[in-house]
Amino acid sequence: MIQVKYYIEGGFIKKLSIQGHADFCKTNNLDVVCACASSIIIGGLNAIDDDKNYQMTLNSGDVKVEVITSNEHDDVVLKTIIMQLKTLETKYSKNINVKLY
């Protein structure tokens, strides 16, 4: 299961952690839930304006983002990533879990 955890402080996303694999039914060795989640995450992080404001680690099945300095644009990007992952969770709740911590 993909575990998504995020932390909000002062109205801004301060931490985002994504770990695990969906283990959804695989066709031709492709997990479509993992593929969707990866597209959401990588596509979203590519929209970050100033990556110097973040400590990020990205490895297969493991993404960690810590915000050093928040700004409106990048916060909207992070909140959009979370909203898209929550949308994925509505259909695949056995494969992805999104929660505030």
HUPE-V709426 format. One record per pair of residues at least 4 apart in sequence whose ideal C-beta (glycine too) atoms are under 7 Angstrom apart, sorted by the first residue. I is the first residue (numbers start at 0). J is the second residue. Records with the same first field share a line. If there is no record, write none. Layout:
BEGIN
I->J, J
END
This chain:
BEGIN
0->19, 21, 22, 94, 95, 96
1->17, 19, 20, 21, 36, 94, 95
2->18, 19, 96
3->17, 84, 95, 96, 97
4->16, 98, 100
5->12, 14, 15, 81, 99
6->13, 14, 100
7->11, 12, 13, 99
8->13
11->66, 69, 74
12->66, 74, 77, 78
13->66
14->64, 65
15->64, 77
16->63
17->40, 62
18->60, 61
19->60
20->30, 33, 60
21->30, 32, 33, 36, 91, 94, 95
22->94
23->30, 31, 32, 91, 94
25->29, 30
29->34
30->34
31->35
32->36, 87, 91, 94, 95
33->37
34->38
35->39, 87
36->40, 84, 87, 95
37->41
38->42
39->43, 80, 83, 84
40->44, 62, 80
41->45
43->76, 79, 80
46->76
47->53, 73, 76
48->72, 73
50->55
52->66, 67, 68, 70, 73
53->64, 65, 66, 67
54->65, 67
55->63, 64
56->63
57->62
69->74
70->74
71->75
72->76
73->77
74->78
75->79
76->80
77->81
78->82
79->83
80->84
81->85, 97
82->86
83->87
84->88, 95, 97
85->89, 97
87->91, 95
88->92, 95, 96, 97
91->95
END
